[in-house]
C-alpha cells in the first residue's frame, strides 16, 4: 500500500476528517487527537499494509507506522485540511476534555516534533566537528571549520525563533508576530544590554537575560500571546484588526517578556537543570539504570515526550544532557532482543520479521521490534529491559552525555562524543549483547509456521465417523452446533484466508451463505461483539467457544450492510436471530462472503466432527464435539 492509500484508509478508519481534532507525527507514529475515540476502528487499522500497531495513550490515538511516517503524514495534506496551520483551533474542544498528562504530551509533541530531524542532523555534524578538533584534523580558526560550525550551531543559537514558529502553530496564534517577539529577545542590541546596569522600560526595571538557545521563555510568551490575541480580536473591528492586533501584541508582549516572562522562563529552566544535576549527582549509576530500563516502557505509552523538553533544556542550559545518553542502551537492547529472537526462532515468518525489525532498531526505529515482536512474545521484552538497565548503569558510571538531540541510532553516535564517550559505547554494547544472549537462552513461545499448521490438521475424522457423530439421537458429550446460516458447506481448508484455513483461530467449517440472516447455533451467552457487526462470539451452555465471522475482510465496511440484534452478555437460545446483513451488497462490493463457523477452544475436545453435507440450513447439525 503506497503512502497516499495508507493515509486515505487510516483517515477513513479513524472516523473521517470530521472526527480528527488535530494530527502530528513523531519519528515512527501518527498522533491523532480524536473527538470521539469510539469511532476509531483499531482492529481494521492494524490490518492495513504498512501499519505496525495502534496505541491509545495519554489522550492520543497513535498509529505506529515506522520510518515511512513522514511520507504518510504529508499525504494527509493532499487529501484533507488536517495539516493547515489553522487546524489547531479545532483541537481546543478535544484538548479541553483531555487529561492534564494528555494535554502536556500533545503540546510537547506538537512543538518539538517538527524540529527533531533538523536537531538530529545538526547534532551529528556538531559531534563530528568535535571529533575532528580532538583528532587535530581541523582547527577552530580554519574557515572550513567556521562555516561548518555555523551550520551545526545555528539551529541551537536561533532556537527561540524556531520554537516561536512551532509554538504559534500549536497555540493557534500569529506565527509572524511570535517570530518577531523571539527575534527581539536575541536581537544584537538587546543582547548587549545584558552587561549594562539599571536597564528600564518606561521607568520599570528590566532583568536582562541571555535568550540565545533558550527554550522556556519563548514558549511561555507565545502561550500568553495566543490568549491576548484572541482577547484583542474580539474587541477590535475587523477593518483595522490586521494592523492593530499585531501592533498591540508587539508593544505589549516584547517588553512584558523581557521584564517578566523571560526571566521567569530562564530561572525555571535553570532550576529544572539544577534539580536534575542534583538527582543525577546523588547516584548516576542508579539514575541511568532506572531511566534506561523505563525508557521503552514509556515509549509504548507515548509518554516519553515529557522528557524531550528536559533533554533540550539540559542541552541549552548545561550544554549536555546526561539523561539523554541513558536512552542509548534502551534502544540497542531492543535491537539485541530481536536478534536473539531471529537466531532462536524456527518460524520462517517470525525470522523474517525479526530481521527487518533488527535493522530498523539499529537505526533508531524500535516500534517494529517492540510492538511486532518483543512485547508480543513477552520474555524478549523483559530481557531487553534487564539488559538496558545493565547498560544504563555503565553509561551512568562513565558520566556519558549527549551534546545534541537526535534519535539514538548508529548514525547519531557522534552526538554522544566527549566525556564518557567510551563508556557510552561500552554500555550500549553490553545492552545489545546481553539482550541477545538472554533472549536466546531464556527463550519464548515460538509460534508454529502456518504451513505446518495446514499440513498437520488436528483430529481428522472420516465421513462415516462424522455421520455417526452427527446423528440426532444421543448427542455427543461435548454437544452439537447447529448451522447458523442457510447455504453451501465448504471445508475450512478451502477458505481463502490462512488465518482461518490453517486452524490457528479454531477448527470448524465454513458456509457460503444463501441468505443474509445469522441465527444462534446453540443455547448460550454472547461473549463478544464488534462495532462493525461482521462477527460475534458465543459461549455455549456446554462450554464451547464459537466464532461466526461473516465474510473475509468485511471489517473494512465499518458496519455498513450489517445489523446486529444482540449485545455482549446477552443470553440467547438456539435459533434466535443474531445478525442480518445485505448479502447482495457485500457481493456487489467485491467481498468474499464465505462465513467460517469456528470452535476456538477445540483443543478442549478429543475430536471435532464437521458436516459433510453439500448444503445446510438453520436447524441442521453442523458440528459435533466428541
C-alpha positions in Angstrom: 0.0 0.0 0.0 1.5 3.3 -1.0 1.6 6.3 1.3 -1.5 8.0 -0.2 -3.6 4.9 0.0 -2.4 4.3 3.6 -3.3 7.8 4.6 -6.7 7.7 3.0 -7.5 4.3 4.6 -6.3 5.4 8.0 -8.3 8.7 7.9 -11.4 6.7 7.0 -10.9 4.2 9.8 -10.4 6.8 12.5 -13.8 8.2 11.7 -13.0 10.6 8.9 -11.7 14.2 8.9 -14.6 15.5 11.0 -13.5 13.2 13.9 -9.9 14.4 13.9 -9.2 17.5 16.1 -5.5 17.6 15.3 -2.8 15.4 13.8 1.0 15.4 14.4 3.7 12.8 13.9 6.9 11.8 15.6 9.7 9.6 14.3 7.5 6.5 13.9 3.8 7.2 14.6 0.9 9.3 13.6 -0.6 11.0 16.7 -4.4 11.8 16.4 -6.4 13.8 18.8 -9.9 12.4 18.1 -13.2 14.0 19.1 -14.9 10.5 19.5 -12.4 7.7 20.2 -15.1 5.1 19.8 -15.2 5.8 16.0 -11.6 4.6 15.5 -11.5 1.0 14.3 -8.2 -0.2 15.8 -8.6 -3.7 14.5 -9.1 -2.6 10.9 -6.3 -0.1 11.1 -3.8 -2.7 12.4 -4.6 -4.9 9.4 -3.6 -2.2 6.9 -0.5 -3.0 4.9 2.1 -0.6 6.4 0.7 -0.3 9.9 2.6 -2.0 12.8 0.0 -1.4 15.5 -2.2 1.2 17.3 -1.8 2.7 20.7 -4.3 4.7 22.7 -2.4 6.6 25.4 -2.2 10.0 27.1 -5.3 11.3 25.2 -3.9 10.4 21.8 -4.8 7.7 19.3 -1.4 6.7 17.9 -0.9 4.7 14.6 2.6 3.2 14.6 3.9 3.1 11.0 7.7 3.2 11.3 10.2 5.1 9.2 7.6 5.9 6.5 5.6 8.0 8.9 6.7 11.4 7.5 5.8 10.3 3.9 2.4 9.1 5.0 1.9 12.3 7.2 2.5 14.5 4.1 -0.3 12.7 2.2 -2.8 13.9 4.8 -2.2 17.4 3.5 -3.2 16.3 0.0 -6.4 14.5 1.0 -7.6 16.7 3.9 -7.2 20.1 5.6 -5.6 18.5 8.7 -2.2 19.9 8.2 -3.3 23.5 7.7 -2.0 26.0 10.3 -5.5 27.0 11.4 -6.4 23.4 12.1 -5.1 23.6 15.7 -8.1 25.9 16.5 -10.4 22.9 16.0 -8.5 20.9 18.6 -9.4 23.2 21.5 -12.6 21.4 22.5 -10.8 18.0 22.4 -7.9 19.3 24.4 -10.1 20.8 27.0 -11.6 17.4 27.8 -8.2 15.6 27.8 -6.3 14.7 30.9 -3.5 17.0 32.1 -0.9 14.5 31.1 -2.6 14.0 27.7 -2.6 17.8 27.1 1.0 18.1 28.1 2.2 15.3 25.9 0.2 16.7 23.0 1.7 20.2 23.5 5.3 19.0 23.8 4.9 16.7 20.8 3.3 19.4 18.7 6.1 21.9 19.5 9.2 19.8 19.3 8.4 17.1 16.8 8.9 19.3 13.7 12.4 20.2 14.9 13.7 16.8 15.8 15.0 15.9 12.3 17.0 19.1 11.9 18.2 18.8 15.5 19.5 15.3 14.8 21.3 16.5 11.7 22.8 19.5 13.5 23.8 17.3 16.4 25.6 14.7 14.3 27.5 17.5 12.5 28.4 19.1 15.8 29.6 15.8 17.2 31.8 15.1 14.1 33.3 18.6 14.3 34.1 17.9 18.0 35.8 14.6 17.0 37.8 16.3 14.2 39.1 19.0 16.6 40.1 16.4 19.1 42.0 14.4 16.5 43.7 17.5 15.1 42.1 17.2 11.7 40.7 20.8 12.0 41.5 24.0 13.9 38.9 26.5 15.2 40.4 29.3 13.2 40.1 27.5 9.8 37.4 28.9 7.5 36.1 25.4 6.7 35.5 24.7 10.4 33.9 28.1 11.0 31.4 27.5 8.1 30.6 24.0 9.2 30.3 25.1 12.9 27.8 27.8 11.9 25.8 25.1 10.0 25.8 22.9 13.1 25.1 25.6 15.7 22.7 27.9 14.0 19.6 25.8 14.9 20.6 26.0 18.6 21.6 29.6 18.6 18.3 30.7 17.0 16.2 28.1 18.8 13.8 30.6 20.2 12.8 31.7 16.6 12.2 28.1 15.6 10.2 27.4 18.8 8.2 30.5 18.1 7.0 29.0 14.8 6.0 25.6 16.2 4.5 27.1 19.4 2.5 29.6 17.4 1.1 26.8 15.2 0.3 24.7 18.3 -1.4 27.5 20.2 -3.1 28.8 17.1 -1.7 32.4 17.1 0.0 34.7 14.6 3.3 33.0 13.6 5.0 36.1 12.3 4.3 38.1 15.4 5.6 35.2 17.5 8.8 35.1 15.4 9.1 38.9 15.8 9.0 38.5 19.6 11.6 35.7 19.5 13.8 37.9 17.2 13.6 40.8 19.7 14.8 38.5 22.5 18.0 37.7 20.6 18.4 41.0 18.8 22.1 42.1 19.0 21.4 45.4 20.7 19.2 43.7 23.3 21.9 41.1 24.0 24.4 44.0 24.5 22.2 45.3 27.3 22.9 42.2 29.3 26.2 43.6 30.7 24.8 47.1 31.4 23.3 48.1 34.8 20.0 49.6 35.6 18.0 48.7 32.4 14.5 50.1 32.5 11.4 50.3 30.3 9.2 53.4 31.0 10.8 53.6 34.3 10.2 49.9 35.2 13.2 47.7 35.9 14.1 45.1 33.3 16.1 42.0 34.3 18.2 41.2 31.3 18.9 37.6 30.4 20.7 35.7 27.6 18.0 34.2 25.4 20.0 32.6 22.6 19.5 28.8 22.7 16.8 29.2 25.4 13.6 27.1 25.4 11.1 28.0 28.0 10.8 31.8 27.7 9.5 31.9 24.1 7.1 29.0 24.6 5.6 30.8 27.6 5.5 34.1 25.8 3.7 32.6 22.7 1.3 30.7 25.0 0.2 34.0 26.7 0.2 35.8 23.4 -2.3 33.4 22.0 -4.8 34.4 24.7 -4.0 38.1 24.4 -4.5 37.9 20.6 -8.0 36.3 20.9 -8.9 38.9 23.5 -7.9 41.7 21.1 -9.6 40.2 18.1 -12.9 40.0 20.0 -12.8 43.8 20.7 -11.1 45.3 17.6 -13.2 45.9 14.5 -12.2 43.7 11.5 -11.5 46.7 9.3 -8.4 47.6 11.4 -7.8 44.2 13.1 -5.0 43.1 10.8 -2.8 46.1 11.8 -3.9 47.0 15.3 -3.8 43.5 16.8 -0.1 42.8 15.7 0.8 46.3 16.7 -0.6 45.9 20.2 0.9 42.4 20.5 4.4 43.7 19.8 4.4 46.7 22.0 2.9 44.7 24.9 4.4 41.3 24.6 8.1 42.2 23.9 8.5 44.4 27.0 6.4 42.0 29.1 8.5 39.1 28.0 11.8 40.9 28.8 10.6 42.1 32.2 8.7 39.0 33.5 8.1 36.0 31.2 11.6 35.8 30.0 13.4 35.9 33.4 10.8 33.5 34.8 11.4 31.1 32.0 15.2 31.3 32.3 15.0 30.8 36.1 12.6 27.9 35.6 15.0 26.3 33.1 18.0 26.7 35.3 16.0 25.3 38.3 15.0 22.2 36.3 18.5 21.7 35.1 19.9 22.2 38.6 17.4 19.8 40.1 18.3 17.0 37.7 22.0 17.6 38.3 21.5 17.1 42.0 19.4 14.0 41.5 21.8 12.6 38.9 24.8 13.5 41.1 23.4 11.6 44.0 23.9 8.3 42.2 24.3 8.5 38.4 24.6 4.7 38.1 21.2 4.0 39.6 19.6 7.0 37.9 20.8 6.0 34.4 20.0 2.3 35.0 16.4 3.0 36.1 15.8 5.5 33.2 17.2 3.1 30.6 15.0 0.3 31.9 11.9 2.5 31.9 12.5 4.3 28.5 10.9 1.7 26.2 8.0 1.2 28.6 7.4 5.0 28.4 7.7 4.8 24.6 5.0 2.2 24.5 2.5 4.5 26.2 3.8 7.6 24.3 4.6 9.5 27.5 8.3 9.7 26.7 7.6 13.1 25.1 7.5 14.6 28.5 11.3 14.1 28.8 12.1 15.7 25.4 11.7 19.2 26.9 14.1 18.2 29.7 16.6 16.9 27.3 16.6 20.1 25.2 16.5 22.3 28.3 19.6 20.5 29.7 21.4 20.9 26.4 20.5 24.7 26.2 21.4 25.4 29.8 24.2 22.9 30.6 25.5 22.2 27.1 24.9 18.5 27.5 22.2 16.0 28.6 23.2 13.0 30.8 19.7 11.7 30.8 19.5 11.6 27.0 22.6 9.3 27.0 20.7 6.7 29.0 18.3 6.1 26.1 21.2 4.5 24.1 21.2 1.2 26.0 17.4 1.2 25.9 17.3 1.4 22.1 20.1 -1.1 21.4 18.8 -3.6 23.9 15.6 -3.9 21.8 17.8 -4.5 18.7 19.7 -7.2 20.6 16.4 -8.9 21.7 15.1 -9.2 18.2 18.4 -10.5 17.1 18.0 -13.2 19.7 14.5 -14.0 18.5 15.8 -14.2 14.9 18.5 -16.7 15.9 16.4 -18.9 18.0 13.0 -19.0 16.2 12.1 -21.8 13.9 9.2 -19.8 12.4 10.2 -18.5 9.0 7.8 -15.6 9.1 9.0 -14.5 12.6 12.6 -14.9 11.5 12.0 -12.5 8.5 10.1 -10.1 10.7 12.8 -10.1 13.3 15.5 -9.4 10.7 13.7 -6.3 9.3 12.9 -5.1 12.9 16.6 -5.6 13.9 17.8 -3.3 11.1 15.2 -0.7 11.9 16.1 -0.8 15.6 19.8 -0.3 14.9 18.8 2.9 13.1 16.7 4.1 16.0 13.2 2.8 15.0 12.3 0.5 17.8 8.5 0.3 17.3 8.6 -2.6 14.8 10.8 -4.5 17.3 8.7 -3.7 20.4 5.1 -3.9 19.0 5.8 -6.5 16.4 8.0 -8.9 18.3 9.4 -8.4 21.8 6.2 -7.2 23.5 4.0 -9.8 21.9 6.4 -12.6 22.9 6.8 -11.0 26.4 10.0 -12.7 27.6 12.3 -10.9 25.0 10.9 -7.6 26.1 11.7 -8.4 29.7 15.2 -9.5 28.7 15.7 -6.2 26.8 14.6 -4.2 29.8 17.1 -6.0 32.1 19.9 -5.6 29.6 19.0 -1.8 29.2 19.3 -1.4 32.9 22.8 -3.0 32.9 23.9 -0.9 30.0 22.4 2.2 31.6 24.4 1.6 34.8 27.6 1.6 32.8 26.6 4.8 30.9 25.9 6.5 34.3 29.1 5.3 35.8 31.0 6.8 32.8 29.1 10.1 33.2 28.2 9.9 29.5 26.1 12.6 27.9 24.6 13.9 24.6 25.6 17.3 23.2 22.5 17.5 20.9 19.1 16.0 20.3 18.6 13.2 17.8 17.1 9.7 17.5 19.5 7.3 19.2 21.0 5.1 16.4 24.2 4.0 14.7 24.0 7.2 12.7 23.8 9.6 15.7 26.6 8.1 17.8 28.7 11.3 17.3 26.2 13.4 19.3 27.5 11.5 22.4 31.1 12.3 21.9 33.0 13.9 24.8 33.5 12.9 28.4 32.2 9.3 28.9 32.0 8.6 25.2 33.9 5.2 25.6 31.6 4.4 28.5 28.6 5.1 26.3 29.9 2.7 23.6 30.6 0.1 26.2 27.2 0.5 27.9 25.2 0.2 24.6 27.3 -2.8 23.5 26.6 -4.5 26.8 22.9 -3.8 26.5 22.9 -5.1 22.9 24.8 -8.3 23.6 23.2 -9.1 26.9 19.7 -8.7 25.4 20.5 -11.1 22.6 22.0 -13.7 24.9 19.2 -13.5 27.5 16.6 -13.8 24.8 18.3 -16.8 23.1 18.9 -18.5 26.5 15.6 -17.8 28.2 13.6 -18.4 25.0 9.9 -17.7 24.2 6.8 -19.4 22.9 7.8 -19.9 19.3 4.7 -19.8 17.1 4.2 -22.7 14.7 4.5 -22.0 11.0 1.2 -21.5 9.2 2.4 -24.1 6.6 2.9 -26.7 9.3 -0.5 -26.0 10.7 -2.1 -26.5 7.3 -0.1 -29.7 6.7 -1.0 -31.3 10.0 -4.7 -30.7 10.8 -5.8 -31.9 14.2 -8.2 -34.9 14.8 -9.3 -35.6 11.3 -12.5 -37.8 11.1 -13.7 -39.9 8.3 -17.0 -39.1 6.6 -18.6 -42.3 8.2 -17.4 -41.3 11.6 -18.7 -37.8 11.1 -22.1 -39.0 10.1 -22.3 -41.2 13.2 -21.3 -38.3 15.4 -23.8 -36.0 13.8 -26.8 -38.2 14.4 -29.7 -36.6 16.3 -30.0 -39.5 18.7 -27.6 -39.4 21.6 -25.8 -36.1 21.2 -22.0 -36.2 21.7 -20.7 -35.4 25.1 -19.4 -32.0 24.0 -22.7 -31.0 22.4 -23.7 -30.1 18.9 -23.6 -26.9 17.0 -26.5 -26.1 14.7 -26.0 -24.4 11.3 -26.4 -20.6 11.9 -26.8 -19.8 8.2 -28.5 -21.3 5.2 -26.0 -22.1 2.4 -23.4 -24.3 0.9 -21.0 -26.2 3.2 -17.3 -25.6 2.5 -14.3 -27.3 4.1 -12.4 -24.9 6.3 -9.2 -25.7 4.4 -10.7 -24.2 1.3 -11.3 -20.7 2.8 -9.1 -18.2 1.1 -7.6 -16.8 4.3 -4.7 -18.6 6.1 -5.8 -17.3 9.4 -8.9 -19.4 9.1 -7.9 -22.2 6.8 -4.8 -23.1 8.9 -6.9 -23.7 12.0 -4.9 -21.2 14.0 -8.0 -19.4 15.2 -10.1 -22.5 15.7 -11.4 -25.6 13.9 -14.8 -26.0 12.3 -16.4 -25.5 8.9 -17.4 -22.6 6.6 -20.7 -21.8 4.9 -21.2 -19.9 1.7 -24.5 -18.0 2.6 -27.6 -18.1 0.5 -29.5 -15.5 2.7 -28.4 -12.7 4.9 -29.5 -13.9 8.3 -27.4 -15.4 11.1 -29.1 -17.5 13.9 -27.7 -18.7 17.2 -26.3 -22.2 16.7 -26.5 -23.0 20.5 -28.0 -22.0 23.8 -25.5 -19.7 25.4 -24.3 -16.2 26.0 -22.9 -13.6 23.6 -19.3 -13.4 24.6 -18.1 -10.8 22.2 -19.4 -8.4 19.6 -17.9 -5.9 17.2 -18.8 -2.4 16.3 -18.7 -3.4 12.6 -21.2 -6.3 13.4 -19.4 -8.5 10.9 -18.6 -11.2 13.6 -19.5 -12.3 17.1 -18.5 -14.9 19.7 -20.8 -17.2 21.6 -20.1 -19.3 24.7 -22.5 -22.3 24.7 -24.0 -23.8 27.8 -21.9 -26.8 27.1 -18.7 -24.8 27.2 -17.9 -24.4 23.5 -16.5 -21.1 22.4 -17.9 -20.3 19.0 -16.8 -17.6 16.5 -19.0 -16.7 13.5 -17.2 -14.5 11.0 -19.4 -13.2 8.1 -17.2 -12.8 5.0 -13.5 -12.1 4.6 -12.1 -8.7 5.5 -15.6 -7.3 5.9 -14.5 -5.4 8.9 -13.4 -2.7 6.4 -17.1 -1.9 5.8 -17.3 -0.5 9.4 -20.8 -1.9 9.9 -22.3 -0.9 6.5 -24.7 -3.6 5.3 -24.8 -5.2 8.8 -27.4 -5.0 11.6 -26.7 -6.7 14.9 -29.7 -7.8 17.1 -27.7 -8.8 20.2 -25.2 -7.2 22.6 -22.3 -8.6 24.6 -23.5 -10.6 27.7 -27.0 -11.3 26.2 -28.4 -14.8 26.8 -29.6 -16.4 23.6 -31.4 -19.6 22.6 -30.7 -21.8 19.6 -32.4 -20.3 16.6 -32.5 -16.7 17.9 -31.8 -14.1 15.2 -28.3 -12.6 15.8 -27.3 -10.6 12.8 -28.8 -9.5 9.5 -26.7 -8.5 6.5 -27.2 -7.4 2.9 -25.8 -10.4 1.1 -26.2 -8.8 -2.4 -24.5 -5.6 -1.3 -21.5 -7.5 0.1 -21.1 -9.4 -3.1 -21.5 -6.3 -5.3 -18.8 -4.6 -3.2 -16.4 -7.4 -4.1 -16.2 -9.1 -0.7 -15.9 -12.9 -0.3 -19.0 -13.7 1.8 -17.8 -17.2 2.9 -18.5 -17.5 6.6 -16.3 -19.6 8.9 -18.0 -21.1 11.9 -15.2 -22.0 14.3 -14.8 -23.6 17.7 -12.0 -21.6 19.2 -11.4 -23.9 22.1 -11.5 -27.1 20.0 -8.4 -28.3 21.8 -10.6 -28.9 24.8 -12.3 -31.8 23.0 -10.8 -35.1 21.9 -12.3 -34.7 18.4 -14.4 -32.4 16.3 -16.7 -33.7 13.6 -17.9 -31.3 10.8 -20.8 -31.9 8.5 -20.0 -33.3 5.0 -23.3 -32.2 3.6 -23.4 -30.1 0.4 -26.0 -27.7 1.8 -27.2 -26.9 5.2 -29.9 -24.7 6.9 -30.7 -23.4 10.4 -31.8 -26.5 12.4 -29.3 -28.9 10.8 -26.5 -30.2 12.9 -23.2 -28.6 11.6 -20.6 -29.6 14.1 -20.3 -32.3 16.8 -17.9 -32.1 19.7 -16.9 -35.6 20.6 
